[in-house]
Structure formats: structure tokens, C-alpha cells
Amino acid sequence: MPRPRDPLTPRQTRLRISFSRLRGTGPKKCGPLEKISPF
């Protein structure tokens, strides 16, 4: 699913990474994170 690349703030990037590690899944499978993740 190609998405327009939105510039992420450092805070959003850290949140996305920490949630990915916490849940053990990539950003693609994290529903709530799709809103802030360009991937």
C-alpha cells in the first residue's frame, strides 16, 4: 500500500519505534500507528 510520505517529528518517530518494539510487530500491523506512520 503506497502512502504519501509525511515528515515525521522526532517524537513521532520515537513513538512508532517504541510501539513497534513493545508489540513485537512492524508499523504496518499497528492499527493506531498507521495515522502517524508513513510506512
C-alpha positions in Angstrom: 0.0 0.0 0.0 1.9 3.1 -1.1 1.3 6.1 1.1 2.3 9.7 0.7 5.4 10.3 2.9 4.6 12.8 5.6 7.5 14.3 7.5 7.7 12.8 11.0 8.8 14.7 14.0 11.4 13.0 16.2 8.8 12.4 18.8 6.5 10.6 16.4 9.4 8.5 15.1 10.4 7.5 18.7 6.8 6.6 19.5 6.5 4.5 16.4 9.7 2.7 17.1 8.9 2.1 20.8 5.4 0.8 20.0 6.8 -1.5 17.3 9.3 -3.0 19.8 6.7 -3.2 22.5 4.1 -5.0 20.4 6.8 -7.0 18.6 5.3 -6.1 15.2 6.2 -3.7 12.4 4.5 -0.3 11.9 2.3 -1.9 9.1 0.5 -4.1 11.6 0.0 -1.5 14.3 -3.5 -0.1 13.6 -3.4 3.1 15.7 0.1 3.9 14.5 -1.0 4.0 10.8 -2.1 7.6 11.3 1.5 8.7 12.2 3.5 6.1 10.2 4.3 6.8 6.6 5.2 3.2 6.0 
